[in-house]
Structure formats: C-alpha cells, structure tokens
C-alpha cells in the first residue's frame, strides 16, 4: 500500500499508471490498483528503519493493545510505505504499520 494525498483521484492515478507503463513496461503494473481502504478502529505506529527491524515496532503495538484491552481483528497487518526503498537509506525508511482492533 502506498498512501496518497486526498486530492489524488482515480483518474489521476490511471493517467500516471498509463504513462509509466509506456516509459518502463512491466507485467506487474497490471496488478496495481487504486482503492480506498475503510478501516474501523486500528492501532498504528510509524516505523522508522529497515524492514528487518519491524518486530520491535510490532512488539510495542502488542504491548499497547494488551494494556488497553484491545484485540487484533485479523492475524495480518497493513503496511503503508511513506518512502521509496531505492532512494532512502534503510535506516531512514518510513512505514506505517497498522492492525485493525476491537
């Protein structure tokens, strides 16, 4: 998932995707789609650093959930990438980690 500003509309996404398909063709572009995710209550954390270091952030989320009597709705999480992995040093990568809870 890649978070987009509110002003980005589906038409803008489709136009940009068509342009990139011409410049840098890839069969994976057929799997890319634009959607709005509606979630209920969730726990999220801004993880800064390598993907390999995410377990420490997940542990903080687990502790927060337990302290506040919250339970995960699913056994999976969402990741929203705020930085480009090929342009930002691993130690400075930013990812929002999110679990839906009740």
N, C-alpha and C positions, 0 to 999 in steps of 0.2 A: 504494500500500500504506500502511496505517496500522497500526503496531504496537499490539497490545493486551496488557494485563497477562495473566498466566497464569490468573487467576481468571475471566476473561471466557469464557463458554461460548456455544455456538451458540444455545441457547435465549434467552439474554440479548440476543444480537445481533438475532435475529429479532424479539423483542418491541420493542426500541428502534427498529428499522427500521420496523415497522408503525406505531408512534406518530408517527415523523417523517413518514411518508407521509401521515398524516391532517393534521398541522399544516402541512406545506409540501410539497404534492404536486409531483412531478417525474417525468417518464418515465425519467430516468436512474437512479432508485432500483432499477429492475428489473435493472440491470447490476451492482449491488453484491452482493457475496457474502462469506461468512466461510470462511476456509480456513487451514490450517496449512502453511507453507512449510518443506519439509525441504531444507536445502542441505548440501553437503559442506563442504569447506574453502573459505573465502572471505576476501577482503580487503575490509575496510570502513573507512570514515572518517566521522567526524561533521563534516559541512559546516555551518558557521555563516555565514549571509549569504544574499544574493539567489541565485536560481536562475541568473542570468546569470553569477555568479562561480564556478559549479561547475567549469569547465575547469581552474582552478588545483588543485582537490582531485583531479580525475581525473589530472592530471599527477603529483601526489605518489603516487597509487596505482600508476601505471605505473612510476615510479622504484622504488618498493618491490618491485613484482613482479619487475622486471629484476634488482635487487640480490640477490633471494632465489631466483632461477631458477624463478619461477612463471609459468605461462601462463594466460590467461583461457580458460575453457571455452566461453564464448559471446561474441559480439560485442555483447552488450547487458548492461545493468546493472539493478539494482533500486534503487528509491528508497523509503525509509520516512520519512514525514513525521511529525515529532515536535511541530510547532507548527502552528497554524491560520493560513493565509496572510492571512486577512481580519482577524485580531486581533493579529498580531505584526508589528512593523516589519520591513521586508525585511532590514535589517542584522542582525536578531536571529533570523531564521528558522533552524530546525534540521532538517537532513535527513541521514539515514544513507544513504550511497552504498555499494553493495555489488556486487562482482564475484565470481563463483564461479571458483575456480582449481584447477590441478593442479600 
